[in-house]
Amino acid sequence: MKKSLYLLTLLLIVQISFGQEMFSDEKIEIGTPYETVVAQFNKYYTFKDLIFGIKINREKITLQTYNIESLTQEKIKVYDDFLKELKIEEILRIKDKLFLFYSFYNEITNKESLYFREIDVEECSFKEGAKLLFEIEENVTSSMEFQQLVDNLDFRSSFDGNKLLIQYLKRPDRKLPKKQRKNALSVIGFKVFDQKLNLIWSKEIEMPYKYAEMKNKDYAIDTDGNCYLVSLIGSDFILFKIAAQTGILSKNKIEIASDQIIENLKLFQISDKSIICAGYTLVIASLEGSESGIFKYNILDTTPEIDHYVIPLKIVYQNATKIRLNSFEAGHSSYKKVYSLSIKSLVPELLFVDKDGSMLLIGEQNIPISRNYGAFVPASSGISPLIGISSGHMLYNDVLITKFNKDGSLAWVNKLAKHQETVNRTRFDGLEKRGLSYKFIDGENDLYIIYTDHKKNLNLDSIKAPKPNDFGNEGVLVAYEINKNSGVGKKTPIFEVRKIKEIRTSKFSLSRMVTKKKDELIIEIYDGSFKDILIKKKVGNDVLLKIKLK
């Protein structure tokens, strides 16, 4: 069953105001410096009074613990016994334990092996040597389209943490003739484990679609061990259910209103009985995309009812670029009919239930683009001295925040206009946003979007497009505070990312931030002196920001 919910004209349209606090150093506390660690990837976790960090640099892995109260590093251990042929698959927290998973493909035996090592957080060390979890005949890859260059396996836990799904995609046999490989059906493996990593059930399922036509978008596992997979087949989104133990496959097409198409979606586990499929829609066959929409429904309901909402045009038009506004005017003038802008490329990223039973959804525009550069080569090479090089970049633009009341009605929609660009790169645990995008804090009465922005955007009115803030190395760290009841937002600048107190910084990265509590963060920043420093700063009414300078 489907239903559409529209905003009445009397609904409050979110307004933006700006905080008066400018760059104040008086609330910043600075800890004791310690040696830095060079790493490609950094991840952080919180355990009681400790922050635990794991840093990976090729075959070297560094473990660190920090005391967040005294702002000091407590322990550090370096492991350089990992083979460079190993592929880091996941760092996973299961209940109160932390595990590192990595895979190895043996070309001689044609087997893919998955190993794990448990981490002793308090001792800041690996507990034991590597343990083999399972082996798979043949070389496999991630079932998720965007992860296939970096991962071989996909990991997802149930809401209660008692079950772990490890999923993979089998490639068509290379020995088959080209035509047979092209027509080969997709085969996806599902392995479900308990919290002690004991195998519960395992199946390799031949899907009813070809390997080449399935674009897998997201997956989940419920508390009973049933697995779910959403795939884009042509222009249709199909939800598959793989029954626990038996592996029996069932499928349903996700259908919105007849004039709508789904652009992006994701599965969110919010309780033992709820896995919410939520995403964004566009209108079919419109010149510019017309009315953008939002949808959500619980895939675990016996008779799912899809709620669809239209994004208010005032939100869509807010801070639109002159190019897009001119496009709207030209289309409206030429075709003499309704011609509306849209919010395209929105990706749902976070959905949670608040204490009053309301639901909040946060999505961001993720727009892949290509940049062309010229490079000079020596004349002796015999080729043109100037060659073109293409590089994949990603735009992280507007953030859309939506609140749904407990009864399912739409409470408000808020849009944070921003324009960020960075080099596109995928890493083992997802898309690496290279320090851009945003971080989210759920406060008691307010939401906080933490992000970097151009200084001139601090007092941006709703009719101007935001100035770009590329690569996150310049500008201001900003807290965009949204009141949960009213939906009204305001911007508060925290500090300039190039200078905090008297400390000059560089390579500022939001990917080096981690939440300890609902009102605390840690940030790691490089200052060029090969020293790390922990600092604290109070932001807003109930946010304490703690920053580690690297």
Solvent accessible surface area in square Angstrom, and as a share of the most:
residue,aa,sasa,rsa
1,M,166,0.74
2,K,101,0.43
3,K,82,0.35
4,S,47,0.30
5,L,52,0.26
6,Y,142,0.54
7,L,42,0.21
8,L,125,0.62
9,T,147,0.85
10,L,150,0.75
11,L,38,0.19
12,L,92,0.46
13,I,41,0.21
14,V,10,0.06
15,Q,112,0.50
16,I,49,0.25
17,S,54,0.35
18,F,53,0.22
19,G,18,0.17
20,Q,165,0.73
21,E,57,0.26
22,M,97,0.43
23,F,64,0.27
24,S,29,0.19
25,D,62,0.32
26,E,146,0.66
27,K,91,0.38
28,I,7,0.04
29,E,99,0.44
30,I,76,0.39
31,G,15,0.15
32,T,83,0.48
33,P,71,0.45
34,Y,25,0.09
35,E,105,0.47
36,T,22,0.13
37,V,18,0.10
38,V,99,0.57
39,A,17,0.13
40,Q,72,0.32
41,F,36,0.15
42,N,9,0.05
43,K,45,0.19
44,Y,17,0.06
45,Y,29,0.11
46,T,28,0.16
47,F,25,0.10
48,K,179,0.76
49,D,88,0.46
50,L,28,0.14
51,I,0,0.00
52,F,0,0.00
53,G,0,0.00
54,I,1,0.00
55,K,1,0.01
56,I,8,0.04
57,N,36,0.18
58,R,173,0.63
59,E,67,0.30
60,K,90,0.38
61,I,1,0.01
62,T,4,0.02
63,L,0,0.00
64,Q,0,0.00
65,T,1,0.01
66,Y,1,0.00
67,N,35,0.18
68,I,1,0.00
69,E,99,0.44
70,S,63,0.41
71,L,9,0.05
72,T,41,0.24
73,Q,46,0.20
74,E,85,0.38
75,K,81,0.34
76,I,71,0.36
77,K,85,0.36
78,V,82,0.47
79,Y,43,0.16
80,D,102,0.53
81,D,95,0.49
82,F,12,0.05
83,L,109,0.54
84,K,159,0.67
85,E,103,0.46
86,L,36,0.18
87,K,68,0.29
88,I,27,0.14
89,E,2,0.01
90,E,28,0.13
91,I,6,0.03
92,L,26,0.13
93,R,90,0.33
94,I,9,0.05
95,K,97,0.41
96,D,115,0.59
97,K,104,0.44
98,L,0,0.00
99,F,11,0.05
100,L,0,0.00
101,F,0,0.00
102,Y,11,0.04
103,S,1,0.01
104,F,58,0.24
105,Y,66,0.25
106,N,49,0.25
107,E,144,0.65
108,I,166,0.84
109,T,70,0.41
110,N,63,0.32
111,K,62,0.26
112,E,1,0.01
113,S,8,0.05
114,L,1,0.00
115,Y,59,0.22
116,F,25,0.11
117,R,28,0.10
118,E,35,0.16
119,I,6,0.03
120,D,35,0.18
121,V,15,0.09
122,E,112,0.50
123,E,91,0.41
124,C,0,0.00
125,S,16,0.10
126,F,16,0.07
127,K,109,0.46
128,E,101,0.45
129,G,46,0.44
130,A,54,0.42
131,K,99,0.42
132,L,91,0.45
133,L,28,0.14
134,F,23,0.09
135,E,86,0.39
136,I,9,0.04
137,E,101,0.45
138,E,67,0.30
139,N,37,0.19
140,V,0,0.00
141,T,2,0.01
142,S,0,0.00
143,S,1,0.01
144,M,5,0.02
145,E,78,0.35
146,F,116,0.49
147,Q,10,0.05
148,Q,62,0.28
149,L,167,0.83
150,V,36,0.21
151,D,7,0.04
152,N,13,0.07
153,L,2,0.01
154,D,7,0.04
155,F,13,0.06
156,R,66,0.24
157,S,32,0.21
158,S,6,0.04
159,F,104,0.43
160,D,45,0.24
161,G,18,0.17
162,N,53,0.27
163,K,40,0.17
164,L,3,0.01
165,L,0,0.00
166,I,0,0.00
167,Q,0,0.00
168,Y,4,0.01
169,L,8,0.04
170,K,32,0.14
171,R,80,0.29
172,P,28,0.18
173,D,67,0.35
174,R,185,0.67
175,K,187,0.79
176,L,60,0.30
177,P,79,0.49
178,K,159,0.67
179,K,154,0.65
180,Q,98,0.44
181,R,86,0.31
182,K,144,0.61
183,N,65,0.33
184,A,22,0.17
185,L,76,0.38
186,S,1,0.01
187,V,38,0.22
188,I,0,0.00
189,G,0,0.00
190,F,0,0.00
191,K,27,0.11
192,V,0,0.00
193,F,5,0.02
194,D,38,0.20
195,Q,69,0.31
196,K,160,0.68
197,L,16,0.08
198,N,83,0.43
199,L,97,0.48
200,I,61,0.31
201,W,12,0.04
202,S,43,0.28
203,K,79,0.33
204,E,84,0.38
205,I,20,0.10
206,E,111,0.50
207,M,1,0.00
208,P,63,0.40
209,Y,41,0.16
210,K,79,0.34
211,Y,60,0.23
212,A,75,0.58
213,E,70,0.31
214,M,18,0.08
215,K,93,0.39
216,N,4,0.02
217,K,67,0.28
218,D,6,0.03
219,Y,11,0.04
220,A,1,0.01
221,I,0,0.00
222,D,12,0.06
223,T,28,0.16
224,D,106,0.55
225,G,1,0.01
226,N,24,0.12
227,C,0,0.00
228,Y,9,0.03
229,L,0,0.00
230,V,0,0.00
231,S,0,0.00
232,L,36,0.18
233,I,20,0.10
234,G,66,0.64
235,S,100,0.65
236,D,53,0.28
237,F,12,0.05
238,I,14,0.07
239,L,17,0.08
240,F,0,0.00
241,K,77,0.33
242,I,0,0.00
243,A,26,0.20
244,A,23,0.18
245,Q,101,0.45
246,T,79,0.46
247,G,7,0.07
248,I,117,0.60
249,L,53,0.26
250,S,56,0.36
251,K,97,0.41
252,N,102,0.52
253,K,100,0.43
254,I,9,0.05
255,E,89,0.40
256,I,12,0.06
257,A,30,0.23
258,S,112,0.72
259,D,73,0.38
260,Q,20,0.09
261,I,79,0.40
262,I,23,0.12
263,E,48,0.22
264,N,43,0.22
265,L,15,0.08
266,K,68,0.29
267,L,7,0.03
268,F,18,0.08
269,Q,44,0.19
270,I,32,0.16
271,S,41,0.27
272,D,73,0.38
273,K,166,0.70
274,S,21,0.13
275,I,3,0.01
276,I,12,0.06
277,C,0,0.00
278,A,0,0.00
279,G,0,0.00
280,Y,4,0.02
281,T,1,0.01
282,L,18,0.09
283,V,27,0.16
284,I,80,0.40
285,A,103,0.80
286,S,38,0.25
287,L,86,0.43
288,E,29,0.13
289,G,7,0.07
290,S,20,0.13
291,E,65,0.29
292,S,2,0.01
293,G,0,0.00
294,I,0,0.00
295,F,0,0.00
296,K,19,0.08
297,Y,18,0.07
298,N,22,0.11
299,I,16,0.08
300,L,51,0.25
301,D,67,0.35
302,T,137,0.80
303,T,114,0.67
304,P,46,0.29
305,E,68,0.30
306,I,15,0.08
307,D,15,0.08
308,H,6,0.02
309,Y,0,0.00
310,V,17,0.10
311,I,0,0.00
312,P,18,0.11
313,L,75,0.37
314,K,142,0.60
315,I,2,0.01
316,V,5,0.03
317,Y,62,0.24
318,Q,17,0.08
319,N,10,0.05
320,A,14,0.11
321,T,57,0.33
322,K,164,0.70
323,I,143,0.73
324,R,69,0.25
325,L,55,0.27
326,N,99,0.51
327,S,41,0.26
328,F,38,0.16
329,E,101,0.45
330,A,60,0.47
331,G,7,0.06
332,H,86,0.39
333,S,66,0.43
334,S,81,0.52
335,Y,126,0.48
336,K,162,0.68
337,K,113,0.48
338,V,127,0.73
339,Y,22,0.08
340,S,8,0.05
341,L,0,0.00
342,S,0,0.00
343,I,7,0.04
344,K,80,0.34
345,S,25,0.16
346,L,1,0.00
347,V,44,0.25
348,P,1,0.01
349,E,40,0.18
350,L,57,0.28
351,L,10,0.05
352,F,34,0.14
353,V,68,0.39
354,D,19,0.10
355,K,146,0.62
356,D,82,0.42
357,G,25,0.24
358,S,4,0.02
359,M,29,0.13
360,L,1,0.00
361,L,0,0.00
362,I,0,0.00
363,G,0,0.00
364,E,0,0.00
365,Q,18,0.08
366,N,19,0.10
367,I,45,0.23
368,P,93,0.59
369,I,46,0.23
370,S,73,0.47
371,R,102,0.37
372,N,123,0.63
373,Y,106,0.40
374,G,54,0.52
375,A,28,0.22
376,F,169,0.70
377,V,35,0.20
378,P,94,0.59
379,A,88,0.68
380,S,108,0.70
381,S,59,0.38
382,G,70,0.68
383,I,100,0.51
384,S,64,0.41
385,P,78,0.49
386,L,95,0.47
387,I,63,0.32
388,G,70,0.67
389,I,83,0.42
390,S,76,0.49
391,S,29,0.19
392,G,41,0.40
393,H,6,0.03
394,M,15,0.07
395,L,22,0.11
396,Y,1,0.00
397,N,17,0.09
398,D,22,0.11
399,V,0,0.00
400,L,1,0.00
401,I,0,0.00
402,T,0,0.00
403,K,15,0.06
404,F,1,0.00
405,N,57,0.29
406,K,160,0.68
407,D,119,0.61
408,G,15,0.15
409,S,42,0.27
410,L,20,0.10
411,A,20,0.15
412,W,5,0.02
413,V,4,0.02
414,N,0,0.00
415,K,6,0.02
416,L,0,0.00
417,A,5,0.04
418,K,2,0.01
419,H,52,0.23
420,Q,1,0.00
421,E,13,0.06
422,T,3,0.02
423,V,55,0.32
424,N,55,0.28
425,R,89,0.32
426,T,33,0.19
427,R,25,0.09
428,F,14,0.06
429,D,48,0.25
430,G,17,0.16
431,L,59,0.29
432,E,16,0.07
433,K,46,0.19
434,R,85,0.31
435,G,1,0.01
436,L,4,0.02
437,S,2,0.02
438,Y,26,0.10
439,K,66,0.28
440,F,40,0.17
441,I,1,0.01
442,D,23,0.12
443,G,3,0.03
444,E,100,0.45
445,N,89,0.45
446,D,14,0.07
447,L,0,0.00
448,Y,1,0.00
449,I,0,0.00
450,I,0,0.00
451,Y,0,0.00
452,T,0,0.00
453,D,1,0.01
454,H,58,0.26
455,K,96,0.41
456,K,141,0.60
457,N,0,0.00
458,L,12,0.06
459,N,118,0.61
460,L,21,0.10
461,D,67,0.35
462,S,62,0.40
463,I,138,0.70
464,K,120,0.51
465,A,37,0.28
466,P,18,0.11
467,K,90,0.38
468,P,71,0.45
469,N,6,0.03
470,D,62,0.32
471,F,77,0.32
472,G,0,0.00
473,N,51,0.26
474,E,92,0.41
475,G,20,0.19
476,V,0,0.00
477,L,0,0.00
478,V,0,0.00
479,A,2,0.01
480,Y,0,0.00
481,E,14,0.06
482,I,0,0.00
483,N,50,0.25
484,K,12,0.05
485,N,125,0.64
486,S,39,0.25
487,G,0,0.00
488,V,55,0.31
489,G,1,0.01
490,K,71,0.30
491,K,7,0.03
492,T,10,0.06
493,P,4,0.02
494,I,1,0.00
495,F,5,0.02
496,E,63,0.28
497,V,1,0.01
498,R,89,0.32
499,K,76,0.32
500,I,0,0.00
501,K,64,0.27
502,E,146,0.65
503,I,32,0.16
504,R,160,0.58
505,T,6,0.04
506,S,31,0.20
507,K,126,0.54
508,F,4,0.02
509,S,12,0.08
510,L,2,0.01
511,S,42,0.27
512,R,40,0.15
513,M,7,0.03
514,V,22,0.13
515,T,59,0.35
516,K,28,0.12
517,K,110,0.47
518,K,126,0.54
519,D,52,0.27
520,E,11,0.05
521,L,2,0.01
522,I,2,0.01
523,I,0,0.00
524,E,0,0.00
525,I,0,0.00
526,Y,43,0.16
527,D,31,0.16
528,G,43,0.41
529,S,62,0.40
530,F,110,0.46
531,K,76,0.32
532,D,0,0.00
533,I,17,0.08
534,L,2,0.01
535,I,0,0.00
536,K,27,0.12
537,K,3,0.01
538,K,82,0.35
539,V,3,0.02
540,G,30,0.29
541,N,117,0.60
542,D,37,0.19
543,V,0,0.00
544,L,47,0.23
545,L,0,0.00
546,K,4,0.02
547,I,0,0.00
548,K,0,0.00
549,L,0,0.00
550,K,10,0.04
